[in-house]
Amino acid sequence: MTDLVHDDGTCGKPAATRVAGPGTGWQVEWATGGLIAGFITGATGHADWVRSAATAVVDGRAVAITGADDEAVLVWDLATGKRIGAALPARGSVWTAATEMVDGRTVALIADPSALVQSWNLAEGRPLASLAGGAWAAATGVVNGRPVVLIGRQNVPRLLMWDPATGEVVGDLVSDPPARRIGAVVAVATAVVDGHTKAVTLHDDSTVGAWNLTECLYQGQVAPPTGGNWQRVSLTAAVVGGRLVAVTGNWDGQIQVWDVAACTEVTGREPLTGHTGPVWALATTVIDRRPLVVTGGDDRTVRVWEMAAHRQVGSDLVLPSEVTAVTMASDGRLVVGFGSDIAVLAPHPHAWAGASNSPGAANWC
């Protein structure tokens, strides 16, 4: 089941033959570059590969922020595709772009692997704080009422807890040394369960770890080390039925769902399959109280999965290039980074109706 955003099926050379539209479940709202014919805002995308994306609301306007290898973060009007303000500068490839509310302000977090972590007031377009040293991975959350950023660094199997408003390091979380060595943190995600802010981390040996941020404790290994085609290359977190799950994207295209409290794969659930290459991008959201995970991969496709039903909903979306960044706004609009370009797609008005009714065919149209 495939909705062609852009592909002619000839020798792998893309040509703009048709786009997602009414009857397919998705409608392209805008896109940068010249690859998706008929849906070009005139805006130029990034000058290099897009690596990260997030959404937020700034002064009542929904926005998307995207980071790339061109050492810049761009802010977009989510509805129109118009650029907002000047590019936010970075010191290297922007592997993390995230947002958080801090003292009533919408704050953007941008981080590169080697040089700098920064926070910006998006409404005013000005920097708030920075932390030297960069981050391989970063995520935002609220711990004991305080907005913080969780930072994972190269060759360090620990998390820093950083205040994006003041620039203060407020915590240094380490794993239990007697337990075993864990590798450097390469991805981190946060979620709130029963009032406690939790984090899950992916390490360079493919292990997945769990952390209780409220108590500043490492809770142990959720998934064991692995390699080869089973190597885990991406991570996100969701709350399903009141339980925290970690979701990992693998080199072989499989998506595994892990019960964090039980430290095992979700009982009775096979890995989600469909992608045919590495799953580089993962994001979670909740639509109509249904937790969803969005996945993007090396096979140029984006898929949406309903976590409670443990199945894909809707059609595959095929992009002109490898998908390296995905995120979904609260209204269901998808932001996709592919190559150096960005596309925003909206679901059909009845896309979510009855999505859980059947484990079989997709129910978006």
Secondary structure, DSSP 4 states (H G I P E B T S, - for coil): -EEESS---STT---------TTTTEEEEEESSSSSTT-B-S----SS-EEEEEEEEETTEEEEEEEETTSEEEEEETTT--B-SSPEE-SS---EEEEEEETTEEEEEEE-SSSEEEEEETTTTEEEEEEET--SEEEEEEETTEEEEEEEETTEEEEEEE-TTT--EEEEEE--TTT-----EEEEEEEEETTEEEEEEEETTS-EEEEETTTTEEEEEEE----GGG-EEEEEEEEETTEEEEEEEETTS-EEEEETTTTEEPTT-PPB---SS-EEEEEEEEETTEEEEEEEETTSEEEEEETTTTEE-S-EEE-SS-EEEEEE-TTS-EEEEETTEEEEEEE-TTTTTTTTS-SSS----
